[in-house]
Amino acid sequence: MCYLLFIAFHSTEASDMASTYSIHSTEIRDITEVKISIDLAWTLLCGFLVFNMRAGFAFLGAGFLQKKNTLNYLTMSFMDFCVGGLIYWAFGFALMFGGSYLAFGLDAGNALFGYSGFFLSFGSFDYSTSKLWLFQMMFSAAACTIVAGAVAERIKFNVHVICSAALCGIMYPVYGHWVWGGGWLASLPFGSGMKDFAGSGVVHGIGGLIALVGAWMVGPRFGKYNPDGTPNMFHGHNLSFVVLGTLFLLFGWFGFNAGSTLGSTDLRVSIIASNTFLAACTGGITLMYITYYNTGKYDIVRTCKGALAGCVAITASGAYVSHWAAVAIGFIAVFILKASLHFIENKLRIDDPVGAISVHGASGLWGLLSVGIFADGSYLGVKGLIAGSGWQLLSQFIGCVVLMIWALGLGYILFYILKRTIGLRVPVSEENTGIDLYEHGIPCYPDSS
């Protein structure tokens, strides 16, 4: 009898333990599923915010241009995500994230490029892969529109479409793989490897440097430079569009930077968003008063460029630096922007109607370097000079050099081929009349307006 009672007692105890374990396992599974759902919703929401930046680019660029070319720029901006989305879906995404293991079906790739995830098919047809593709596709389209602004008012429409396809299919994905897809730059033995949290180099640097090559090879707008080389001012037709576009971009930048955590359960998102805002504020107010000191006028156009330069610069380092460093990065970005704008227009005599080369290219390179200076070691152990390590700065410098070689080299090859085949720019007579009529057959603003 005692033996039977002993067996019954221990059987009940074992059953209770199994039941408790089952409950705990269910709770853990439920918590994991909730975390996945929250991170999925967060990344999609941030992707939608980044898509909202399309309106910002459209307003900003259109405001800087002459009204006779407005519709052409708006159409190029619209086609960037149409063309870029399909190309990036077909093979750009696979080249970039194949081998990264960031989502299902992305297991094949090496240090140079990925080769899994084409067309988001077979093993890569999954909610996590689609989430990553959608978010990153918005980034690739942004790089295309950076180029559109620098070559606006004289480039052929189809030339820009081809450029966008090449950028989303090869230029952006391959360099992005080196940094974000488990490629060789991320694995450099110096510091923590090259770091670019949300794309100062991968997105803005690529776009800005290709824009530099494009604007140089397509040549300046007719009448931009006098025989002695001095530039003439082409006034934008609607500065309210410039301000509105800047505000759209700044709003979208919260999704751009904070969304790069790929999950809201990474509590660093609040610091990233705060750093983004602080850098924008610092860039805007600094250039506002520098311009006032030089001219005696409060220039809202320069203020907008300063705020955007601050955002571009903090994009690489927003997760790795403290708030005071974000202010310093935005402050320094303004002086780099100002020097770059003068050098591009007056020394190189390259015509950039919206200042895209300086705002995105120069500020993007500074953003990459700033990681190696201001990273404090509080996130993922990334330490810069202020934390007592100079190795991270070396990785960032190597990343900058590789970025310039890659973007300038491929950009030159692309535009050279296009120049020798279909030609880069519209005829001067049509440029004077307006590209809206030449390329699209209708003006953005009817004469009655």
Buried (B, 14 or more C-beta within 10 A) or exposed (E): EEEEEEEEEEEEEEEEEEEEEEEEEEEEEEEEEEEBEEBBEBBBEBBBBBBBBBBBBBBBBBBBBBBBBBBBBBBBBEBBBEBBBBBBBBBBBBBBBBBBBBBBBBBBBEBEBBBBBBEBEEBBEBEBBBBBBBBBBBBBBBBBBBBBBBBBBBBBBEBBBBBBBBBBBBBBBBBBBBBBBBBBBBEBEBBBBBBBBBBBBBBBBBBBBBBBBBBBBBBBBBEBBEEEEEEEEBEBBBBEBBBBBBBBBBBBBBBBBBBBBBBBEBEBBEBBBBBBBBBBBBBBBBBBEBBBEEEEEEBBBBBBBBBBBBBBBBBBBBBBBBEEBBBBBBBBBBBBBBEBBEBBBEEEBBBBBBBBBBBBBBBBBBBBBBBBBBBBBBBEEBBBBBBEBEBBBBBBBBBBEBBBEBBBEBBBEBBEEBBEEEEBBBEEEBBEEBBBBBBBEEBBEEEEE
